[in-house]
């Protein structure tokens, strides 16, 4: 109980306020109040409350909670949540998400259309559709572009923590030298046919296989890698036919990387050509055995000795001249020398003693990839070690898969394929990249886990690269004030190898004024998503040996997107070069054709005219003219009148007098020079 002598009117007023606050349950004032000392005695607590509340009595009569009893301590924590008051004051638009989230779901949260999000992702190097899941980095980048703040939802307290899993690693290849001899078998040699375009590579292989591959190729040239097997005297030989056109340099290089023996085809009537030298360089760099097939020896203009001399200049010395390079004179038309070539290849494969373990972990090299309706993504591969079987889980680059079907080079479905044999594999989740290595995994779950980790690394790289590129472009534009014209292209091809070769050929077109920008370059038919992407980016669609899906035809007409379809590679490249030139405005070139000196100025009813003497060249009425006074132009415009005495004339030559009027110019002075010139528009070059 308080002391009666210490009571006065102010203290009574404070006690009344304290006594009424629990009944009205008013919210505490924003002014911070220090927490009272935790003592169970009621008398000291009241004294402390009186001391603390003596000041607010002068400022405002607002009720302030005190602590007369232990029950009054409870309302204090209710006024504590300060973070909830700070969020509304910030004014930022915050989105709470728990990735992964699809593109369509993110677009709905950002109040945008899915194609806008897809376009933003394209700028980051991520090709997606409305159902593609996005990780936290991609969602954060998109939210920043649209003015939102991304807040990742955290796991609730007590919900458990997932144990960290060690990242999966690809199985290490087992060296052949360490394999027990009992497990090794003689594998099929891989032979690559290389050479210049139209030297008869495919025709030579066509005769060997007794098929007609060349007739099915547009323009008579091979435009993607084909793998075939041939049986000769009980031995199996695997042939790789690589394109000979200059655009397919990388494809020929891949052929040399997976091969054991290189058959260099040289036409006897042409000799060594640019692509022949290139094939020799690739073969030497790969350290492969080279056997030269001198083709077209049945022609009257054939000169095998000239071809052998040309080989010596490239560092290949034939055995006829004391070297170690075997040369065989053949004819793909008549078949002469084909048996000698096959016998030499069989002998060379025995000398190399090619062996592999069919029970080892399977590894294969992807030499071609494509997307076919009904089967999805498939790839042609050469088995290097182990055996591919149906149902085998694998990892190929960033994509995991499971073998659903195997098709050999004869179009027959098989259950397994051993080392050195070509096979078409069906069962990829996405189209693999040409040159990737297919590796057998322990389980499908492990393959998917490793694929997700690799795709996550690729996403991080793609998200990091565009920001830097955009900043560099911005600084470059700020520095010189110029910007290249851009030809935006969306390229679709029948196989991945052709797409890569065409893209490289287009990017190799040198130009300081125009640049080609590829929005997408992939294998498969032209779909609706391709049309929408080209429409939103003002791009042109180029198709190589592909068709346009029926659903996309109507969309093409509605969106007005231009589509060009080709079946011959050099026609496509020439059209792209012409399109790049079409983006450049013609340059205007000025050609001076004559000068006239003003001798006297005549006043006319409608202004003034200049009496002139043509000093050099000629003056044409249809040309442009300018007035030069003290080496400074004072007027430039069209010539309105050109007279010789009283007659209107079209031309006045040097040494003759004439009267000239230029437009509405009337400030002629004696001694002025009238310079006559023509303007010619010239198409720019790349």
NUDOKOL-377343 format. One record per residue (C-alpha): x, y, z; residue in one letter. Coordinates in steps of 0.1 Angstrom, whole numbers. Example, Ala and Ser with C-alpha at 12.3 -4.5 7.8 and 13.67 -1.06 7.14 Angstrom:
<recs>
[[123 -45 78] "A"] [[137 -11 71] "S"] 
</recs>
This chain:
<recs>
[[0 0 0] "X"] [[14 35 -8] "X"] [[21 60 19] "X"] [[-8 84 25] "X"] [[15 114 32] "X"] [[32 111 -3] "X"] [[-2 112 -22] "X"] [[-11 144 -40] "X"] [[-33 154 -70] "X"] [[-8 147 -98] "X"] [[-1 112 -85] "X"] [[-37 105 -82] "X"] [[-43 115 -118] "X"] [[-16 91 -130] "X"] [[-29 62 -109] "X"] [[-64 68 -124] "X"] [[-49 66 -159] "X"] [[-31 34 -151] "X"] [[-62 19 -136] "X"] [[-83 27 -167] "X"] [[-58 15 -193] "X"] [[-65 -23 -189] "X"] [[-102 -17 -193] "X"] [[-100 3 -226] "X"] [[-71 -19 -240] "X"] [[-57 9 -260] "X"] [[-26 4 -282] "X"] [[7 17 -269] "X"] [[21 49 -281] "X"] [[49 48 -307] "X"] [[72 66 -281] "X"] [[94 39 -267] "X"] [[90 32 -230] "X"] [[118 15 -211] "X"] [[109 -19 -197] "X"] [[104 -19 -159] "X"] [[127 -37 -135] "X"] [[115 -73 -129] "X"] [[107 -70 -92] "X"] [[78 -88 -75] "X"] [[72 -60 -49] "X"] [[42 -39 -58] "X"] [[52 -7 -39] "X"] [[86 -2 -57] "X"] [[70 -9 -91] "X"] [[45 18 -86] "X"] [[72 42 -76] "X"] [[92 35 -107] "X"] [[61 39 -129] "X"] [[54 72 -113] "X"] [[89 84 -120] "X"] [[88 73 -156] "X"] [[54 88 -163] "X"] [[59 121 -147] "X"] [[74 135 -179] "X"] [[46 125 -204] "X"] [[20 143 -182] "X"] [[32 176 -196] "X"] [[33 166 -233] "X"] [[0 149 -238] "X"] [[-27 133 -217] "X"] [[-25 101 -238] "X"] [[-28 69 -216] "X"] [[5 51 -211] "X"] [[5 16 -199] "X"] [[23 10 -166] "X"] [[30 -21 -145] "X"] [[11 -21 -113] "X"] [[9 -58 -112] "X"] [[26 -88 -129] "X"] [[-5 -91 -153] "X"] [[3 -57 -169] "X"] [[36 -71 -183] "X"] [[18 -92 -209] "X"] [[7 -64 -233] "X"] [[44 -54 -239] "X"] [[53 -82 -263] "X"] [[22 -75 -284] "X"] [[36 -41 -295] "X"] [[70 -55 -305] "X"] [[67 -66 -342] "X"] [[87 -38 -357] "X"] [[96 -55 -391] "X"] [[59 -56 -401] "X"] [[57 -19 -398] "X"] [[89 -14 -420] "X"] [[78 -35 -450] "X"] [[49 -12 -461] "X"] [[70 19 -457] "X"] [[96 6 -481] "X"] [[73 8 -511] "X"] [[90 -21 -530] "X"] [[71 -48 -548] "X"] [[82 -80 -532] "X"] [[74 -115 -546] "X"] [[77 -145 -523] "X"] [[84 -176 -543] "X"] [[99 -210 -537] "X"] [[118 -220 -569] "X"] [[115 -238 -593] "X"] [[86 -220 -609] "X"] [[74 -222 -645] "X"] [[75 -193 -669] "X"] [[37 -189 -671] "X"] [[34 -188 -633] "X"] [[61 -162 -630] "X"] [[45 -141 -658] "X"] [[11 -142 -639] "X"] [[28 -130 -607] "X"] [[47 -102 -626] "X"] [[15 -92 -644] "X"] [[31 -98 -678] "X"] [[26 -120 -708] "X"] [[46 -153 -710] "X"] [[62 -143 -743] "X"] [[76 -112 -726] "X"] [[93 -134 -700] "X"] [[105 -157 -728] "X"] [[120 -127 -746] "X"] [[138 -116 -715] "X"] [[152 -151 -710] "X"] [[164 -151 -746] "X"] [[184 -120 -738] "X"] [[201 -140 -710] "X"] [[208 -169 -733] "X"] [[181 -192 -719] "X"] [[157 -207 -744] "X"] [[124 -216 -727] "X"] [[87 -222 -733] "X"] [[58 -213 -710] "X"] [[62 -246 -691] "X"] [[99 -244 -686] "X"] [[109 -244 -648] "X"] [[132 -216 -637] "X"] [[157 -217 -609] "X"] [[163 -190 -582] "X"] [[189 -171 -602] "X"] [[168 -168 -633] "X"] [[137 -158 -613] "X"] [[158 -131 -595] "X"] [[171 -117 -628] "X"] [[136 -115 -643] "X"] [[122 -99 -612] "X"] [[149 -72 -613] "X"] [[141 -64 -650] "X"] [[104 -59 -641] "X"] [[110 -38 -610] "X"] [[102 -65 -584] "X"] [[122 -78 -555] "X"] [[125 -116 -553] "X"] [[123 -130 -518] "X"] [[129 -167 -516] "X"] [[106 -186 -492] "X"] [[124 -204 -465] "X"] [[116 -237 -449] "X"] [[94 -234 -418] "X"] [[111 -239 -385] "X"] [[110 -275 -375] "X"] [[103 -286 -410] "X"] [[136 -305 -412] "X"] [[167 -299 -432] "X"] [[177 -319 -462] "X"] [[211 -335 -459] "X"] [[237 -323 -483] "X"] [[244 -347 -511] "X"] [[278 -350 -526] "X"] [[279 -340 -563] "X"] [[279 -369 -587] "X"] [[309 -374 -609] "X"] [[311 -389 -643] "X"] [[328 -423 -644] "X"] [[365 -421 -653] "X"] [[375 -439 -685] "X"] [[395 -470 -679] "X"] [[428 -470 -700] "X"] [[429 -498 -725] "X"] [[465 -507 -716] "X"] [[454 -517 -681] "X"] [[426 -540 -693] "X"] [[433 -578 -689] "X"] [[441 -593 -723] "X"] [[414 -619 -717] "X"] [[387 -592 -717] "X"] [[400 -575 -749] "X"] [[386 -582 -783] "X"] [[396 -569 -818] "X"] [[373 -541 -825] "X"] [[360 -527 -858] "X"] [[383 -500 -873] "X"] [[367 -466 -879] "X"] [[376 -452 -913] "X"] [[368 -416 -923] "X"] [[365 -406 -959] "X"] [[377 -370 -964] "X"] [[386 -347 -993] "X"] [[375 -318 -1015] "X"] [[339 -312 -1026] "X"] [[329 -331 -1057] "X"] [[360 -353 -1057] "X"] [[339 -384 -1053] "X"] [[340 -393 -1016] "X"] [[303 -403 -1013] "X"] [[303 -419 -1048] "X"] [[333 -441 -1037] "X"] [[316 -451 -1006] "X"] [[283 -455 -1025] "X"] [[300 -481 -1047] "X"] [[314 -499 -1017] "X"] [[280 -501 -1000] "X"] [[261 -508 -1032] "X"] [[238 -480 -1023] "X"] [[230 -446 -1038] "X"] [[237 -421 -1011] "X"] [[248 -393 -1034] "X"] [[216 -393 -1053] "X"] [[197 -384 -1022] "X"] [[218 -353 -1014] "X"] [[208 -319 -1026] "X"] [[232 -305 -1051] "X"] [[250 -339 -1052] "X"] [[271 -330 -1021] "X"] [[270 -346 -986] "X"] [[258 -321 -960] "X"] [[259 -342 -928] "X"] [[280 -371 -914] "X"] [[269 -406 -923] "X"] [[282 -438 -906] "X"] [[281 -471 -924] "X"] [[295 -506 -919] "X"] [[309 -528 -947] "X"] [[318 -565 -946] "X"] [[349 -574 -966] "X"] [[364 -609 -966] "X"] [[351 -616 -931] "X"] [[362 -583 -917] "X"] [[339 -554 -907] "X"] [[349 -519 -916] "X"] [[331 -488 -903] "X"] [[331 -458 -926] "X"] [[324 -422 -918] "X"] [[315 -400 -947] "X"] [[322 -363 -939] "X"] [[310 -333 -960] "X"] [[335 -318 -984] "X"] [[321 -283 -986] "X"] [[341 -255 -970] "X"] [[313 -248 -946] "X"] [[317 -281 -929] "X"] [[352 -277 -915] "X"] [[342 -285 -879] "X"] [[323 -316 -890] "X"] [[353 -329 -909] "X"] [[375 -322 -878] "X"] [[351 -343 -856] "X"] [[354 -371 -881] "X"] [[392 -371 -878] "X"] [[389 -371 -840] "X"] [[369 -403 -837] "X"] [[386 -422 -866] "X"] [[415 -447 -868] "X"] [[423 -445 -905] "X"] [[417 -416 -929] "X"] [[410 -422 -966] "X"] [[419 -390 -984] "X"] [[400 -389 -1017] "X"] [[417 -367 -1044] "X"] [[404 -364 -1080] "X"] [[430 -373 -1106] "X"] [[419 -345 -1129] "X"] [[418 -317 -1102] "X"] [[447 -326 -1079] "X"] [[451 -309 -1045] "X"] [[424 -284 -1036] "X"] [[418 -261 -1006] "X"] [[396 -286 -987] "X"] [[421 -314 -995] "X"] [[448 -294 -977] "X"] [[424 -288 -948] "X"] [[416 -325 -945] "X"] [[453 -333 -945] "X"] [[459 -307 -917] "X"] [[431 -322 -896] "X"] [[444 -358 -901] "X"] [[479 -348 -891] "X"] [[467 -329 -861] "X"] [[448 -360 -849] "X"] [[478 -382 -856] "X"] [[459 -406 -878] "X"] [[471 -430 -906] "X"] [[464 -416 -940] "X"] [[457 -437 -971] "X"] [[452 -417 -1004] "X"] [[425 -428 -1029] "X"] [[432 -412 -1063] "X"] [[397 -411 -1077] "X"] [[384 -405 -1113] "X"] [[413 -423 -1129] "X"] [[389 -434 -1157] "X"] [[387 -399 -1171] "X"] [[408 -388 -1201] "X"] [[421 -358 -1182] "X"] [[433 -379 -1152] "X"] [[469 -374 -1142] "X"] [[477 -396 -1111] "X"] [[514 -386 -1111] "X"] [[505 -349 -1109] "X"] [[483 -357 -1079] "X"] [[512 -376 -1062] "X"] [[535 -347 -1068] "X"] [[510 -324 -1051] "X"] [[508 -347 -1021] "X"] [[546 -344 -1017] "X"] [[542 -306 -1015] "X"] [[518 -311 -986] "X"] [[542 -334 -967] "X"] [[527 -368 -978] "X"] [[553 -389 -996] "X"] [[538 -418 -1015] "X"] [[554 -453 -1013] "X"] [[562 -450 -1050] "X"] [[586 -422 -1042] "X"] [[601 -439 -1011] "X"] [[576 -426 -986] "X"] [[552 -443 -962] "X"] [[518 -431 -976] "X"] [[499 -457 -995] "X"] [[482 -444 -1027] "X"] [[456 -464 -1046] "X"] [[442 -455 -1080] "X"] [[405 -461 -1081] "X"] [[374 -452 -1100] "X"] [[340 -448 -1082] "X"] [[323 -451 -1116] "X"] [[337 -484 -1128] "X"] [[349 -499 -1095] "X"] [[385 -503 -1106] "X"] [[409 -504 -1076] "X"] [[381 -507 -1050] "X"] [[391 -542 -1039] "X"] [[427 -530 -1035] "X"] [[416 -502 -1013] "X"] [[395 -524 -991] "X"] [[423 -550 -988] "X"] [[447 -522 -978] "X"] [[423 -509 -952] "X"] [[419 -544 -937] "X"] [[456 -549 -936] "X"] [[462 -515 -920] "X"] [[436 -522 -893] "X"] [[454 -555 -884] "X"] [[487 -536 -881] "X"] [[471 -511 -857] "X"] [[459 -539 -835] "X"] [[427 -521 -825] "X"] [[412 -536 -793] "X"] [[385 -528 -768] "X"] [[368 -543 -738] "X"] [[331 -549 -746] "X"] [[323 -553 -708] "X"] [[338 -520 -698] "X"] [[318 -489 -689] "X"] [[302 -478 -722] "X"] [[315 -447 -739] "X"] [[305 -434 -773] "X"] [[311 -402 -794] "X"] [[281 -383 -808] "X"] [[288 -376 -845] "X"] [[253 -363 -854] "X"] [[221 -353 -836] "X"] [[186 -346 -849] "X"] [[149 -342 -839] "X"] [[124 -364 -857] "X"] [[86 -363 -854] "X"] [[74 -393 -834] "X"] [[107 -404 -820] "X"] [[120 -371 -805] "X"] [[157 -364 -801] "X"] [[181 -390 -815] "X"] [[218 -391 -822] "X"] [[242 -411 -843] "X"] [[271 -423 -822] "X"] [[303 -444 -826] "X"] [[309 -468 -797] "X"] [[345 -464 -784] "X"] [[344 -489 -755] "X"] [[319 -511 -738] "X"] [[285 -521 -752] "X"] [[253 -500 -757] "X"] [[222 -520 -746] "X"] [[185 -511 -746] "X"] [[175 -498 -712] "X"] [[210 -485 -704] "X"] [[210 -451 -685] "X"] [[235 -426 -697] "X"] [[247 -390 -695] "X"] [[256 -370 -726] "X"] [[268 -335 -719] "X"] [[242 -318 -697] "X"] [[214 -342 -707] "X"] [[205 -375 -692] "X"] [[186 -403 -709] "X"] [[178 -439 -712] "X"] [[183 -460 -743] "X"] [[148 -468 -757] "X"] [[158 -481 -791] "X"] [[189 -488 -812] "X"] [[189 -487 -850] "X"] [[219 -498 -870] "X"] [[231 -483 -904] "X"] [[208 -507 -923] "X"] [[177 -493 -905] "X"] [[173 -525 -884] "X"] [[165 -524 -847] "X"] [[191 -542 -826] "X"] [[194 -549 -789] "X"] [[231 -541 -784] "X"] [[260 -526 -802] "X"] [[297 -533 -795] "X"] [[329 -512 -799] "X"] [[337 -496 -832] "X"] [[301 -499 -845] "X"] [[278 -469 -855] "X"] [[243 -468 -841] "X"] [[214 -444 -839] "X"] [[203 -440 -803] "X"] [[168 -430 -794] "X"] [[160 -419 -758] "X"] [[176 -385 -753] "X"] [[156 -360 -731] "X"] [[170 -331 -752] "X"] [[190 -329 -785] "X"] [[227 -335 -776] "X"] [[255 -314 -789] "X"] [[276 -329 -817] "X"] [[310 -339 -803] "X"] [[297 -347 -768] "X"] [[306 -380 -752] "X"] [[279 -405 -741] "X"] [[288 -422 -708] "X"] [[270 -451 -692] "X"] [[257 -444 -656] "X"] [[249 -468 -628] "X"] [[212 -458 -626] "X"] [[187 -435 -643] "X"] [[184 -416 -611] "X"] [[221 -409 -609] "X"] [[221 -398 -646] "X"] [[193 -373 -640] "X"] [[210 -360 -609] "X"] [[243 -354 -628] "X"] [[224 -338 -657] "X"] [[206 -314 -634] "X"] [[239 -303 -618] "X"] [[255 -297 -652] "X"] [[224 -278 -664] "X"] [[225 -257 -633] "X"] [[262 -248 -640] "X"] [[253 -238 -676] "X"] [[224 -216 -663] "X"] [[247 -197 -640] "X"] [[272 -191 -668] "X"] [[244 -179 -691] "X"] [[230 -156 -665] "X"] [[265 -141 -658] "X"] [[275 -136 -694] "X"] [[247 -113 -709] "X"] [[250 -86 -682] "X"] [[286 -81 -690] "X"] [[280 -82 -727] "X"] [[252 -56 -724] "X"] [[274 -33 -704] "X"] [[302 -35 -729] "X"] [[279 -28 -758] "X"] [[265 2 -739] "X"] [[299 16 -732] "X"] [[309 11 -768] "X"] [[278 29 -781] "X"] [[285 58 -756] "X"] [[321 59 -767] "X"] [[319 64 -805] "X"] [[282 70 -811] "X"] [[279 43 -837] "X"] [[262 9 -838] "X"] [[263 -19 -863] "X"] [[233 -29 -882] "X"] [[219 -63 -870] "X"] [[205 -91 -890] "X"] [[186 -112 -866] "X"] [[183 -149 -876] "X"] [[165 -179 -862] "X"] [[181 -210 -878] "X"] [[165 -245 -879] "X"] [[181 -275 -895] "X"] [[176 -312 -900] "X"] [[206 -322 -879] "X"] [[227 -305 -852] "X"] [[259 -309 -872] "X"] [[246 -290 -902] "X"] [[232 -262 -879] "X"] [[266 -257 -863] "X"] [[284 -257 -896] "X"] [[260 -232 -912] "X"] [[261 -209 -881] "X"] [[299 -209 -881] "X"] [[299 -201 -919] "X"] [[276 -172 -914] "X"] [[295 -158 -884] "X"] [[327 -160 -905] "X"] [[313 -134 -929] "X"] [[335 -105 -921] "X"] [[319 -71 -919] "X"] [[325 -39 -899] "X"] [[290 -25 -907] "X"] [[266 -55 -902] "X"] [[266 -83 -877] "X"] [[244 -114 -876] "X"] [[227 -122 -843] "X"] [[214 -157 -838] "X"] [[183 -158 -816] "X"] [[183 -196 -818] "X"] [[200 -223 -838] "X"] [[187 -258 -833] "X"] [[177 -290 -851] "X"] [[140 -297 -857] "X"] [[110 -284 -877] "X"] [[99 -248 -876] "X"] [[73 -245 -848] "X"] [[49 -220 -834] "X"] [[73 -209 -807] "X"] [[99 -202 -833] "X"] [[74 -179 -852] "X"] [[65 -161 -820] "X"] [[101 -155 -811] "X"] [[109 -142 -846] "X"] [[79 -120 -845] "X"] [[87 -104 -812] "X"] [[124 -99 -822] "X"] [[119 -88 -859] "X"] [[140 -118 -870] "X"] [[139 -139 -902] "X"] [[136 -177 -900] "X"] [[160 -198 -921] "X"] [[153 -235 -925] "X"] [[178 -260 -939] "X"] [[162 -293 -950] "X"] [[133 -288 -926] "X"] [[95 -283 -929] "X"] [[71 -258 -913] "X"] [[46 -274 -889] "X"] [[10 -271 -899] "X"] [[1 -251 -868] "X"] [[29 -226 -876] "X"] [[18 -219 -912] "X"] [[-13 -198 -901] "X"] [[7 -181 -875] "X"] [[33 -171 -901] "X"] [[7 -153 -922] "X"] [[-8 -136 -892] "X"] [[25 -124 -877] "X"] [[40 -115 -911] "X"] [[73 -134 -903] "X"] [[95 -142 -933] "X"] [[106 -178 -937] "X"] [[133 -190 -961] "X"] [[138 -227 -967] "X"] [[169 -241 -983] "X"] [[183 -275 -993] "X"] [[218 -265 -1005] "X"] [[241 -249 -980] "X"] [[260 -224 -1002] "X"] [[227 -209 -1015] "X"] [[217 -202 -979] "X"] [[250 -185 -971] "X"] [[248 -164 -1003] "X"] [[213 -153 -994] "X"] [[224 -143 -959] "X"] [[253 -123 -974] "X"] [[229 -105 -998] "X"] [[205 -98 -969] "X"] [[234 -82 -949] "X"] [[242 -60 -978] "X"] [[205 -50 -980] "X"] [[206 -36 -945] "X"] [[232 -11 -956] "X"] [[220 22 -971] "X"] [[237 31 -1004] "X"] [[265 56 -1002] "X"] [[261 89 -1021] "X"] [[292 98 -1041] "X"] [[297 133 -1055] "X"] [[314 137 -1089] "X"] [[324 172 -1100] "X"] [[319 177 -1138] "X"] [[327 214 -1144] "X"] [[332 250 -1131] "X"] [[318 283 -1144] "X"] [[329 318 -1134] "X"] [[304 346 -1129] "X"] [[314 376 -1151] "X"] [[283 398 -1148] "X"] [[250 398 -1129] "X"] [[218 406 -1149] "X"] [[186 418 -1133] "X"] [[154 401 -1145] "X"] [[117 406 -1138] "X"] [[118 376 -1115] "X"] [[151 379 -1098] "X"] [[187 378 -1111] "X"] [[208 357 -1134] "X"] [[245 351 -1136] "X"] [[264 355 -1169] "X"] [[291 330 -1167] "X"] [[321 316 -1186] "X"] [[326 278 -1184] "X"] [[362 274 -1173] "X"] [[366 236 -1173] "X"] [[345 205 -1179] "X"] [[309 211 -1187] "X"] [[277 225 -1171] "X"] [[246 203 -1173] "X"] [[211 216 -1166] "X"] [[200 183 -1149] "X"] [[229 184 -1123] "X"] [[233 199 -1089] "X"] [[253 231 -1085] "X"] [[267 253 -1057] "X"] [[280 288 -1055] "X"] [[315 292 -1041] "X"] [[327 326 -1029] "X"] [[362 330 -1015] "X"] [[365 292 -1013] "X"] [[333 290 -992] "X"] [[300 276 -1005] "X"] [[272 301 -1001] "X"] [[244 282 -1019] "X"] [[238 246 -1029] "X"] [[208 234 -1050] "X"] [[193 225 -1083] "X"] [[199 244 -1115] "X"] [[167 260 -1127] "X"] [[179 278 -1159] "X"] [[207 272 -1183] "X"] [[207 294 -1214] "X"] [[230 300 -1244] "X"] [[220 334 -1258] "X"] [[182 332 -1258] "X"] [[179 294 -1261] "X"] [[174 269 -1232] "X"] [[201 243 -1235] "X"] [[209 211 -1216] "X"] [[247 213 -1218] "X"] [[274 240 -1221] "X"] [[310 230 -1226] "X"] [[343 246 -1215] "X"] [[352 280 -1232] "X"] [[316 290 -1239] "X"] [[294 317 -1222] "X"] [[260 310 -1207] "X"] [[234 323 -1183] "X"] [[227 304 -1151] "X"] [[200 306 -1125] "X"] [[201 284 -1094] "X"] [[167 279 -1077] "X"] [[157 311 -1059] "X"] [[192 323 -1052] "X"] [[197 360 -1062] "X"] [[229 371 -1044] "X"] [[253 365 -1073] "X"] [[285 386 -1073] "X"] [[311 389 -1100] "X"] [[339 365 -1094] "X"] [[318 337 -1079] "X"] [[325 302 -1090] "X"] [[295 279 -1099] "X"] [[305 243 -1094] "X"] [[284 217 -1112] "X"] [[284 181 -1098] "X"] [[264 148 -1100] "X"] [[253 126 -1071] "X"] [[256 88 -1076] "X"] [[243 62 -1051] "X"] [[267 33 -1047] "X"] [[259 1 -1028] "X"] [[281 -4 -998] "X"] [[302 -35 -993] "X"] [[305 -56 -962] "X"] 
</recs>
